[in-house]
Amino acid sequence: MTSSDFFPATRQAGLDRLAAFLPRAGTHYASQRNYDYGPQRRSNVSCLSPYVRHRLITEPEILRAVIDVHGAQGADKFIQEICWRTYWKGWLESRPAIWTRYRREVAALSAKPHPGVAYATTGRSSFECLDEWVRELYDTGYLHNHARMWFASIWIHSLKLPWQLGADLFERHLIDADPASNLLSWRWVAGLHTKGKAYLARADNIARYTEGRFMPKGLAELPLDLDEMPPPAPRALPILAKPPEGAACLLITEEDMNPESLDLAGMNIAGVATVQVTDSVFAKSALIDAGARASAYFEVPVIALPALAAGDVAAWANEMGVRRIITAYAPVGPTAERLHDVTGRLGDHDIGLSLVRRAWDDSAWPHATKGFFALKAHIPALLELIAP
Ligand SMILES: Cc1cc2nc3c(=O)[nH]c(=O)nc-3n(C[C@H](O)[C@H](O)[C@H](O)COP(=O)(O)OP(=O)(O)OC[C@H]3O[C@@H](n4cnc5c(N)ncnc54)[C@H](O)[C@@H]3O)c2cc1C
């Protein structure tokens, strides 16, 4: 089965998957989620990640549905896992330099041949399980969370390969590739997120949670002691000016494909455009779905911009006769970088670009600048925020 068979790139497919998983999102999920039964048996986890990563479905609507069935207590574990995504996003948002440093390091490391990386990425490492997960990653674009942890640990601590190139491999092949969850999870496994606390994969843990499919020999018994420049102090969240009321066009990026639920009060949407920055195949199809939904919802025409470039955006705005573009806030990553660049240049065309951030992010991210515990303590307030 290919990744597009298993992950149809539409909001409806995400909603269907959520509905099918709901009965298992309570105690079943809590007791079964750590098992990786292999690519043919994924019913113990939700496989919602590509949909929520691109916000085809949003965190609040997932949590409301889950709480309706199980209550907040009964779905405690699932709620926390959704909040891990929020935590990583908030943490990276407060330290964007970690992202730019990582991309610089990937560029420098990729410029030189690395035989160990070449072996590991072509299924010829000394670990059968890693070779199998590499195949699964290429074939399906998905790995179970535990497999991602074991993979990263073996890559870093057993094979002693640069963690940045492992993170980059995931970024290029995961269907749910997410700058924050991916980069910061790799850093966590490497012992760089919480200094001195690396994640070390153990053979008995792998054997237990794969039900004996794998029992690797020769894993590192101690984690590498990696060091780096200390991360910068957290910055405050950028304050966003409220977009002026009146006519505007809506730009949909792969960071948020749920325009129906954005707070656009007072704005008169005159047109919709979609635009993609990465080369994700999932995002490409999902943007077609998001554009069609937005066009029907706002009853306006939709176009696909060829690139996120000031000239293209300005030409579209001029054609639609508006001086303002609205788009959902893009968290740290390639889209945010392009948007930052375009915002500056649009001024030359006398066009303003306004970002709209969701209440969920506004409430959660300030609690995500240190460890997960502070955000966990804020979960009751988040649930109150999204209560019907
Ligand atoms: C090294 C590494 C790299 C990762 N890279 C990514 C990535 O690029 N994109 C991505 O979306 N997730 C990433 N994760 C997190 C996690 O593995 C996936 O979100 C999860 O496995 C997706 O499968 P699921 O939807 O079936 O999860 P479920 O177990 O059903 O969890 C439900 C939802 O909770 C969230 N979630 C669960 N576990 C985590 C977690 N550890 N961190 C953040 N959110 C979580 C996801 O939104 C997920 O869809 C990574 C984890 C590791 C260890």
The ligand as an SDF file (V2000), in Angstrom:
LIG
                    3D

 53 58  0  0  0  0  0  0  0  0999 V2000
   12.7000   11.1500   16.2230 C   0  0  0  0  0  0  0  0  0  0  0  0
   11.2440   11.5480   16.0970 C   0  0  0  0  0  0  0  0  0  0  0  0
   10.8230   12.2930   15.0100 C   0  0  0  0  0  0  0  0  0  0  0  0
    9.4860   12.6820   14.9000 C   0  0  0  0  0  0  0  0  0  0  0  0
    9.1050   13.4240   13.8040 N   0  0  0  0  0  0  0  0  0  0  0  0
    7.8190   13.8260   13.6960 C   0  0  0  0  0  0  0  0  0  0  0  0
    7.4060   14.6080   12.5760 C   0  0  0  0  0  0  0  0  0  0  0  0
    8.1870   14.9860   11.7000 O   0  0  0  0  0  0  0  0  0  0  0  0
    6.0940   14.9450   12.4930 N   0  0  0  0  0  0  0  0  0  0  0  0
    5.1860   14.5760   13.4490 C   0  0  0  0  0  0  0  0  0  0  0  0
    4.0050   14.9000   13.3070 O   0  0  0  0  0  0  0  0  0  0  0  0
    5.5620   13.8680   14.5310 N   0  0  0  0  0  0  0  0  0  0  0  0
    6.8430   13.4800   14.6820 C   0  0  0  0  0  0  0  0  0  0  0  0
    7.2130   12.7390   15.7730 N   0  0  0  0  0  0  0  0  0  0  0  0
    6.2370   12.5180   16.8510 C   0  0  0  0  0  0  0  0  0  0  0  0
    5.4220   11.2190   16.7730 C   0  0  0  0  0  0  0  0  0  0  0  0
    6.2710   10.1430   16.5220 O   0  0  0  0  0  0  0  0  0  0  0  0
    4.3310   11.2590   15.7080 C   0  0  0  0  0  0  0  0  0  0  0  0
    3.5560   12.4400   15.8130 O   0  0  0  0  0  0  0  0  0  0  0  0
    3.3750   10.0690   15.8670 C   0  0  0  0  0  0  0  0  0  0  0  0
    4.0990    8.8700   15.8430 O   0  0  0  0  0  0  0  0  0  0  0  0
    2.3590   10.0980   14.7490 C   0  0  0  0  0  0  0  0  0  0  0  0
    1.6080    8.9170   14.7240 O   0  0  0  0  0  0  0  0  0  0  0  0
    0.0910    8.8780   15.1810 P   0  0  0  0  0  0  0  0  0  0  0  0
   -0.6670    9.9940   14.5900 O   0  0  0  0  0  0  0  0  0  0  0  0
   -0.3960    7.4960   14.9080 O   0  0  0  0  0  0  0  0  0  0  0  0
    0.2720    9.1120   16.7420 O   0  0  0  0  0  0  0  0  0  0  0  0
   -0.6950    8.8040   17.9660 P   0  0  0  0  0  0  0  0  0  0  0  0
    0.0570    7.9630   18.9290 O   0  0  0  0  0  0  0  0  0  0  0  0
   -2.0080    8.3310   17.5370 O   0  0  0  0  0  0  0  0  0  0  0  0
   -0.8140   10.2370   18.6590 O   0  0  0  0  0  0  0  0  0  0  0  0
   -1.8870   11.1300   18.3880 C   0  0  0  0  0  0  0  0  0  0  0  0
   -1.3190   12.4620   17.9660 C   0  0  0  0  0  0  0  0  0  0  0  0
   -0.5630   13.0210   19.0360 O   0  0  0  0  0  0  0  0  0  0  0  0
    0.5790   13.7100   18.5260 C   0  0  0  0  0  0  0  0  0  0  0  0
    1.7870   13.0440   19.0190 N   0  0  0  0  0  0  0  0  0  0  0  0
    1.9050   11.7790   19.4610 C   0  0  0  0  0  0  0  0  0  0  0  0
    3.1530   11.5400   19.8990 N   0  0  0  0  0  0  0  0  0  0  0  0
    3.8470   12.6810   19.7160 C   0  0  0  0  0  0  0  0  0  0  0  0
    5.1890   13.0830   19.9730 C   0  0  0  0  0  0  0  0  0  0  0  0
    6.0690   12.2600   20.5380 N   0  0  0  0  0  0  0  0  0  0  0  0
    5.5570   14.3410   19.6330 N   0  0  0  0  0  0  0  0  0  0  0  0
    4.6680   15.2010   19.0810 C   0  0  0  0  0  0  0  0  0  0  0  0
    3.3810   14.8860   18.8350 N   0  0  0  0  0  0  0  0  0  0  0  0
    2.9780   13.6480   19.1440 C   0  0  0  0  0  0  0  0  0  0  0  0
    0.4790   13.6420   17.0120 C   0  0  0  0  0  0  0  0  0  0  0  0
   -0.1980   14.7800   16.5470 O   0  0  0  0  0  0  0  0  0  0  0  0
   -0.3610   12.3870   16.7850 C   0  0  0  0  0  0  0  0  0  0  0  0
   -1.0400   12.4140   15.5580 O   0  0  0  0  0  0  0  0  0  0  0  0
    8.5550   12.3230   15.9120 C   0  0  0  0  0  0  0  0  0  0  0  0
    8.9900   11.5670   17.0010 C   0  0  0  0  0  0  0  0  0  0  0  0
   10.3110   11.1740   17.0940 C   0  0  0  0  0  0  0  0  0  0  0  0
   10.7480   10.3560   18.2840 C   0  0  0  0  0  0  0  0  0  0  0  0
  1  2  1  0
  2  3  1  0
  2 52  2  0
  3  4  2  0
  4  5  1  0
  4 50  1  0
  5  6  2  0
  6  7  1  0
  6 13  1  0
  7  8  2  0
  7  9  1  0
  9 10  1  0
 10 11  2  0
 10 12  1  0
 12 13  2  0
 13 14  1  0
 14 15  1  0
 14 50  1  0
 15 16  1  0
 16 17  1  0
 16 18  1  0
 18 19  1  0
 18 20  1  0
 20 21  1  0
 20 22  1  0
 22 23  1  0
 23 24  1  0
 24 25  2  0
 24 26  1  0
 24 27  1  0
 27 28  1  0
 28 29  2  0
 28 30  1  0
 28 31  1  0
 31 32  1  0
 32 33  1  0
 33 34  1  0
 33 48  1  0
 34 35  1  0
 35 36  1  0
 35 46  1  0
 36 37  1  0
 36 45  1  0
 37 38  2  0
 38 39  1  0
 39 40  1  0
 39 45  2  0
 40 41  1  0
 40 42  2  0
 42 43  1  0
 43 44  2  0
 44 45  1  0
 46 47  1  0
 46 48  1  0
 48 49  1  0
 50 51  2  0
 51 52  1  0
 52 53  1  0
M  END
$$$$
